[in-house]
Amino acid sequence: MSVLTLLVSTLGKATGLLTILVLVIAAVLNYIDDPVPAKYTSMAEDLETLEENFRQQNRSCFILGATGETGKVLLQQLLDRNIFSKITLIGRRQLTFEDKAYENVVQEVVDFEKLDEYAAAFQGHDVGYCCLGTTRAKAGADGFVRVDHDYVLKSAELAKAGGSTQFHLESSRGANKNSSFLYLKVKGQVEAEIEALGFDRFSIYRPGVLLVERQESRTGEWLTRKFFSVFPSASMSVPIEAVARAMVSNTVLQPEQKTEILENKAISTLGKSAKKCEK
């Protein structure tokens, strides 16, 4: 009995077919490379200087989605690298932290269904980070659109009105407003609508498969992550720590244009450059 046949018989036809599909897609996309700007491959030596210069500007930021997998790591990265004088978490509930490193983190509790009533929470920040999101399986189609589109777009609108000049959005590989797949279509739509708001800088991060041990995980998702953990692909997967590092590092870089899109390989490369600078 072959390995693939064993997978199908043990895990069920649907899961087995999903696993086979992942293998085929990975084999094909292994030959597809995302373009990586030169500045991401040659910045390790300059990153500490860039961060120190940024730190001297006494800027503040907010994070949406700090309870999610990327948001939690992003918050830790921002605290460790200390490039902002003030960090604010905007979310639906108050979080409890035991580590003293979090004692100066400001928290704003909002009702995402009535965000206009909480406009003050978005005022006075220079930079906004959005890692907000859910899944169709968890929230249903309508719930997914409400969170990943409506909440995200309204937050961006309030941030722009509140004075933020930079907005950093965690999106997804394959995001396309014209896609026939709901997930990718919604991601692409919200990217386009936030771009139209006219931030001085709008950075979009499109990671592939996020390599992380989720507390909530379905069999197919678990298999996909395990596959890419064993057979990593620079175009298809990236450790969640690399995404967070890349978002922080890219913040201190001078953008070449107002809107920039970092595909999976660029995120991975930038994340690795930042890791080299960690002590």
C-alpha positions as CSV (number, residue, x, y, z in Angstrom):
1,M,0.0,0.0,0.0
2,S,1.5,3.4,-1.0
3,V,1.9,6.3,1.4
4,L,-0.8,8.3,-0.4
5,T,-3.2,5.4,-0.4
6,L,-2.6,4.9,3.3
7,L,-3.4,8.6,3.9
8,V,-6.7,8.3,2.0
9,S,-7.8,5.1,3.9
10,T,-6.7,6.4,7.3
11,L,-7.8,10.0,7.2
12,G,-10.7,9.7,4.8
13,K,-11.2,10.5,1.2
14,A,-11.6,14.2,1.5
15,T,-8.6,14.8,3.7
16,G,-6.5,12.4,1.6
17,L,-7.4,14.2,-1.6
18,L,-6.6,17.6,0.0
19,T,-3.2,16.3,1.0
20,I,-2.5,15.1,-2.5
21,L,-3.6,18.5,-3.9
22,V,-1.2,20.2,-1.5
23,L,1.6,18.0,-2.8
24,V,0.8,18.8,-6.4
25,I,0.4,22.5,-5.9
26,A,3.7,22.7,-3.9
27,A,5.5,20.8,-6.7
28,V,4.2,23.2,-9.4
29,L,4.7,26.4,-7.4
30,N,8.2,25.4,-6.4
31,Y,9.2,26.8,-9.8
32,I,7.5,30.1,-9.3
33,D,9.4,32.8,-7.5
34,D,8.0,36.0,-6.2
35,P,10.1,39.1,-7.0
36,V,12.2,40.3,-4.0
37,P,13.2,43.9,-4.0
38,A,17.0,44.3,-3.5
39,K,16.5,46.5,-0.4
40,Y,15.2,43.4,1.5
41,T,18.2,41.3,0.7
42,S,20.9,43.8,1.6
43,M,19.6,45.6,4.7
44,A,20.7,43.6,7.6
45,E,23.7,45.8,8.3
46,D,21.7,49.0,8.2
47,L,18.6,47.8,10.2
48,E,19.9,48.8,13.6
49,T,20.7,52.3,12.4
50,L,17.3,52.6,10.7
51,E,15.5,51.5,13.9
52,E,17.4,54.0,16.0
53,N,16.6,56.8,13.7
54,F,13.0,55.8,13.7
55,R,13.0,55.5,17.5
56,Q,14.2,59.1,17.8
57,Q,11.0,60.3,16.0
58,N,8.9,59.5,19.1
59,R,6.1,57.8,17.1
60,S,3.1,55.8,18.3
61,C,1.2,52.9,16.8
62,F,-1.9,50.7,17.2
63,I,-2.5,47.0,16.6
64,L,-5.7,45.4,15.5
65,G,-5.9,41.7,16.0
66,A,-3.4,41.4,18.8
67,T,-5.0,38.2,20.1
68,G,-4.5,36.4,16.8
69,E,-1.4,34.3,15.9
70,T,0.4,37.1,13.9
71,G,-0.8,39.9,16.2
72,K,0.6,38.3,19.3
73,V,4.0,37.9,17.8
74,L,3.9,41.4,16.2
75,L,3.2,42.9,19.6
76,Q,6.2,41.0,21.1
77,Q,8.4,42.1,18.3
78,L,7.4,45.8,18.7
79,L,8.1,45.6,22.5
80,D,11.5,43.9,22.0
81,R,12.7,46.3,19.3
82,N,11.2,49.4,21.1
83,I,10.8,51.6,18.0
84,F,7.6,53.2,19.2
85,S,7.1,55.5,22.2
86,K,3.5,54.3,22.6
87,I,1.7,51.1,21.6
88,T,-2.0,50.8,21.7
89,L,-4.1,47.6,21.3
90,I,-7.5,48.1,19.8
91,G,-9.8,45.1,20.4
92,R,-13.1,43.7,21.6
93,R,-11.9,42.8,25.1
94,Q,-9.2,43.8,27.7
95,L,-6.2,41.5,27.6
96,T,-4.3,40.4,30.7
97,F,-0.5,40.3,30.6
98,E,1.8,39.0,33.4
99,D,5.1,40.1,32.0
100,K,6.2,43.6,33.0
101,A,7.3,44.3,29.4
102,Y,3.6,44.9,28.7
103,E,2.8,47.2,31.5
104,N,3.0,50.4,29.4
105,V,0.9,48.9,26.5
106,V,-2.4,50.9,26.2
107,Q,-5.6,49.1,25.5
108,E,-8.8,50.4,23.9
109,V,-11.9,48.2,24.1
110,V,-14.3,48.8,21.2
111,D,-17.4,47.3,19.7
112,F,-16.6,46.5,16.1
113,E,-20.3,46.7,15.2
114,K,-20.4,50.3,16.3
115,L,-16.9,51.5,15.4
116,D,-18.0,55.0,14.6
117,E,-18.7,55.5,18.3
118,Y,-15.1,54.6,19.1
119,A,-13.4,57.0,16.7
120,A,-11.3,58.4,19.5
121,A,-9.5,55.1,19.9
122,F,-8.0,55.6,16.4
123,Q,-6.8,59.2,16.9
124,G,-3.2,60.3,17.5
125,H,-1.4,57.2,16.1
126,D,1.3,57.5,13.4
127,V,1.2,53.9,12.3
128,G,-1.5,51.3,12.2
129,Y,-1.1,47.5,12.0
130,C,-4.0,45.3,11.1
131,C,-3.8,41.5,11.7
132,L,-7.6,41.2,12.1
133,G,-9.3,38.3,10.5
134,T,-11.3,35.1,10.8
135,T,-12.3,32.2,8.5
136,R,-15.4,31.2,6.7
137,A,-15.4,27.9,8.6
138,K,-15.3,29.6,11.9
139,A,-17.7,32.6,11.3
140,G,-19.7,31.6,8.2
141,A,-19.6,33.5,4.9
142,D,-21.4,36.6,6.2
143,G,-19.3,36.7,9.4
144,F,-16.1,36.3,7.4
145,V,-17.0,39.3,5.2
146,R,-18.0,41.4,8.2
147,V,-14.7,40.8,10.0
148,D,-12.2,40.7,7.1
149,H,-13.8,43.4,5.0
150,D,-16.1,45.6,7.0
151,Y,-14.2,45.8,10.3
152,V,-10.9,46.2,8.6
153,L,-12.0,48.9,6.2
154,K,-13.9,50.9,8.8
155,S,-10.8,50.7,11.1
156,A,-8.6,52.0,8.2
157,E,-11.0,54.8,7.6
158,L,-11.0,55.9,11.2
159,A,-7.2,55.6,11.4
160,K,-6.8,57.8,8.3
161,A,-9.3,60.4,9.8
162,G,-7.4,60.2,13.1
163,G,-4.1,61.2,11.6
164,S,-2.3,57.9,10.8
165,T,0.1,58.2,7.9
166,Q,1.1,54.5,7.6
167,F,-1.2,51.5,7.5
168,H,0.2,47.9,7.4
169,L,-2.2,45.2,6.5
170,E,-1.7,41.4,6.8
171,S,-3.5,40.0,3.8
172,S,-3.0,36.7,1.9
173,R,-1.1,35.2,-1.0
174,G,-3.4,35.2,-4.0
175,A,-5.6,38.1,-2.9
176,N,-7.5,39.4,-5.9
177,K,-10.7,41.4,-5.9
178,N,-11.7,39.7,-9.1
179,S,-11.2,36.2,-7.7
180,S,-14.1,33.7,-7.8
181,F,-13.0,32.4,-4.4
182,L,-14.7,34.4,-1.6
183,Y,-11.6,34.4,0.7
184,L,-9.2,35.8,-1.9
185,K,-11.9,38.1,-3.4
186,V,-12.6,39.7,0.0
187,K,-8.9,40.1,0.7
188,G,-8.3,41.8,-2.6
189,Q,-11.3,44.1,-2.3
190,V,-10.3,45.4,1.1
191,E,-6.7,46.0,-0.2
192,A,-8.1,48.1,-3.0
193,E,-10.5,50.1,-0.9
194,I,-7.9,50.9,1.7
195,E,-5.5,52.0,-1.0
196,A,-8.1,54.4,-2.2
197,L,-8.1,56.1,1.3
198,G,-4.8,57.7,0.4
199,F,-2.4,56.9,3.3
200,D,1.0,58.3,2.9
201,R,2.2,54.7,3.1
202,F,0.1,51.5,2.7
203,S,2.0,48.2,3.0
204,I,0.3,45.0,2.2
205,Y,1.7,41.6,3.3
206,R,0.6,38.5,1.5
207,P,2.0,35.5,3.3
208,G,1.3,32.0,2.1
209,V,0.8,29.1,4.5
210,L,1.5,30.4,8.0
211,L,3.7,28.0,9.9
212,V,2.4,28.1,13.4
213,E,0.8,25.7,15.9
214,R,-2.7,26.9,16.1
215,Q,-4.9,26.2,19.2
216,E,-7.8,25.6,16.8
217,S,-6.8,23.4,13.8
218,R,-8.7,21.2,11.4
219,T,-7.0,18.1,10.0
220,G,-6.5,19.5,6.5
221,E,-4.9,22.7,7.9
222,W,-2.7,20.6,10.2
223,L,-1.5,18.5,7.3
224,T,-0.8,21.4,5.1
225,R,1.3,23.2,7.8
226,K,3.2,20.0,8.6
227,F,4.0,19.4,4.9
228,F,5.5,22.9,4.5
229,S,7.3,22.6,7.8
230,V,9.1,19.5,6.5
231,F,9.4,20.8,2.9
232,P,9.6,24.6,3.2
233,S,8.8,26.7,0.1
234,A,9.9,30.3,-0.1
235,S,7.0,31.1,-2.4
236,M,4.3,29.1,-0.5
237,S,5.0,29.2,3.3
238,V,6.5,31.3,5.9
239,P,7.0,31.1,9.7
240,I,4.6,33.5,11.5
241,E,7.6,35.0,13.4
242,A,9.1,36.0,10.0
243,V,5.8,37.8,9.1
244,A,5.9,39.8,12.3
245,R,9.6,40.6,11.9
246,A,9.0,41.7,8.4
247,M,6.2,44.0,9.3
248,V,8.3,45.8,12.0
249,S,11.4,46.0,9.8
250,N,9.5,47.3,6.8
251,T,8.1,50.1,8.9
252,V,11.5,51.8,9.3
253,L,12.4,51.5,5.6
254,Q,11.8,54.3,3.2
255,P,9.0,53.2,0.8
256,E,9.6,53.4,-3.0
257,Q,5.9,54.2,-3.6
258,K,2.8,54.9,-1.5
259,T,1.4,51.4,-1.9
260,E,3.7,48.4,-1.7
261,I,2.9,44.7,-1.8
262,L,5.2,42.2,-0.1
263,E,4.6,38.7,-1.4
264,N,5.5,35.6,0.6
265,K,9.2,35.4,-0.6
266,A,9.8,39.1,0.2
267,I,8.3,38.6,3.6
268,S,10.5,35.6,4.3
269,T,13.6,37.4,3.1
270,L,12.9,40.5,5.1
271,G,12.1,38.4,8.2
272,K,15.4,36.5,7.9
273,S,17.3,39.8,7.6
274,A,15.7,41.1,10.7
275,K,16.5,37.9,12.6
276,K,20.2,38.3,11.8
277,C,20.1,41.6,13.7
278,E,18.6,40.1,16.9
279,K,21.0,39.8,19.7
